[in-house]
């Protein structure tokens, strides 16, 4: 029995990659939720990364507009805080995983 090949629209692919970039779910979870093979989603993500890398790199720092009101500044800083908290949580999880892996391989070596 031959598997049927599903053709996804570019919009669907772009939305799927955007879900991965949000960072609140793993690539595997996004693939499972969308009913897409995780290797397929990983390839879309890789291709999107290649497209992005050919563009001019963005600065990680947001330059505030000159005519920014205090309310707009507070909103911008709150968004940046949420983004940094998300990045920090991901880095902490990565660190824990690496510590566990190091401990595992250390035990295997003995």
C-alpha positions in Angstrom: 0.0 0.0 0.0 1.4 3.4 -1.0 1.2 6.4 1.2 -0.5 9.4 -0.3 1.5 12.6 -0.4 -0.2 15.7 1.1 0.4 19.0 -0.5 0.3 21.9 2.0 -0.1 25.5 1.0 2.6 28.0 1.6 0.4 29.8 4.0 -0.1 26.6 6.1 3.7 26.0 6.1 4.4 29.6 7.1 1.8 29.4 9.9 3.2 26.1 11.2 6.8 27.5 11.3 5.4 30.6 13.1 3.9 28.3 15.8 7.3 26.7 16.2 8.9 30.1 16.6 6.6 31.2 19.3 8.4 28.9 21.6 5.5 27.8 23.8 5.5 24.3 22.3 8.1 22.0 20.9 8.4 21.3 17.2 7.2 17.7 17.9 4.1 19.0 19.7 3.3 21.5 17.0 3.7 18.7 14.3 1.4 16.4 16.4 -1.2 19.1 16.9 -1.3 20.0 13.1 -1.2 16.3 12.0 2.1 16.8 10.1 5.1 14.6 10.2 7.7 16.1 12.5 10.5 15.6 9.9 8.4 17.6 7.4 7.9 20.4 9.8 11.6 20.4 10.7 12.4 20.7 7.0 10.0 23.7 6.6 11.6 25.3 9.7 15.1 24.7 8.2 14.2 26.2 4.9 12.7 29.2 6.6 15.9 29.6 8.7 17.9 29.6 5.5 15.7 32.3 3.9 16.0 34.4 7.0 19.8 34.1 7.2 20.1 35.6 3.7 18.3 38.7 4.8 20.0 41.5 6.7 20.3 40.4 10.4 18.0 42.3 12.8 19.4 43.8 15.9 18.1 42.0 19.0 17.6 45.5 20.6 14.5 47.4 19.7 15.2 51.0 19.1 12.4 53.1 20.6 10.7 55.7 18.3 11.6 59.3 19.1 8.0 60.3 19.6 7.1 57.4 22.0 4.7 58.3 24.8 5.3 57.0 28.3 2.3 54.5 27.9 3.8 53.2 24.6 7.2 52.9 26.3 5.7 50.8 29.1 3.9 48.6 26.7 7.1 48.1 24.6 9.1 47.3 27.7 6.4 44.9 29.0 6.5 43.0 25.6 10.2 42.9 25.8 10.0 41.5 29.3 7.7 38.8 28.3 10.0 37.9 25.3 13.0 37.8 27.6 11.2 35.7 30.2 10.3 33.2 27.4 13.9 33.1 26.2 15.1 32.6 29.8 12.7 29.8 30.4 13.9 28.0 27.2 17.5 28.5 28.2 16.9 27.1 31.7 15.2 24.1 30.2 18.1 23.5 27.8 20.5 23.8 30.6 18.6 21.2 32.7 18.6 18.8 29.7 22.3 19.3 29.2 23.0 18.7 32.8 21.0 15.5 32.8 22.7 14.3 29.6 26.1 15.0 31.0 25.2 13.1 34.2 23.9 10.2 32.1 27.0 10.0 29.9 29.2 10.3 33.0 27.4 7.3 34.5 27.8 5.4 31.3 31.5 6.0 31.2 32.0 4.5 34.6 
